[in-house]
Amino acid sequence: MSTAHASAAAQLSSAAQPLAATPQELTTNAADYLLWGTAVGGAALVQAVVPTLHGLPFSVAIAGAGLTAFGFHFYRGWSQSVRSGQGEAVRLLRLATWVVLAVLPALVPQLGWATVLPLMLFALGTRTFVAGGILQLRTLIFGGAAAWVGGALALRFQAPADQMILLLASVAAALLVPGAVLRAAARR
């Protein structure tokens, strides 16, 4: 009787545990971090070099990366047979964050970069930090915290060129490095 009871308890505890993220979900997340990191980082670099563009690089980068990400995620979601609890949580977090980040550059003419950029960094940091907690990857947690520090510094240094440099550094810490770590984790 004790063997049957122990077996039933083991099955119950394993059923209560959410499925860990699958390698395909990790690969999808890695591609997402690297795509958006490259798009936002490239836009920050162009905006820092040519400040007279007034946010045009962000509009182009977000539209291009958004359409690419939509197509990529639609295809990956369509062909994905197994979904995990962790993967679904990160997917919904990713969607919510990119909706916020798609709207923020449109506010630049009314609010200016001095207000919008820290909000972008706080949103990026929160997405990366929470995803790191869900996936239990410290690199993502530290990357999210680094984006928060960048957002706090952006409140202090309000010159547009300084803010673009902070955005570029924060994107590297919060998107590009975690994307590379996720890609390596998916290959293991």
Secondary structure, DSSP 4 states (H G I P E B T S, - for coil): -HHHHHHHHHHHHHHHSPPPPPHHHHHHHHHHHHHHHHHHHHHHHHHHH-GGGTTHHHHHHHHHHHHHHHHHHHHHHHH-----HHHHHHHHHHHHHHHHHHHGGGGHHHH-HHHHHHHHHHHHHHHHHHHHHHHT-HHHHHHHHHHHHHHHHHHH--SHHHHHHHHHHHHIIIIIHHHHHHHHHHH-
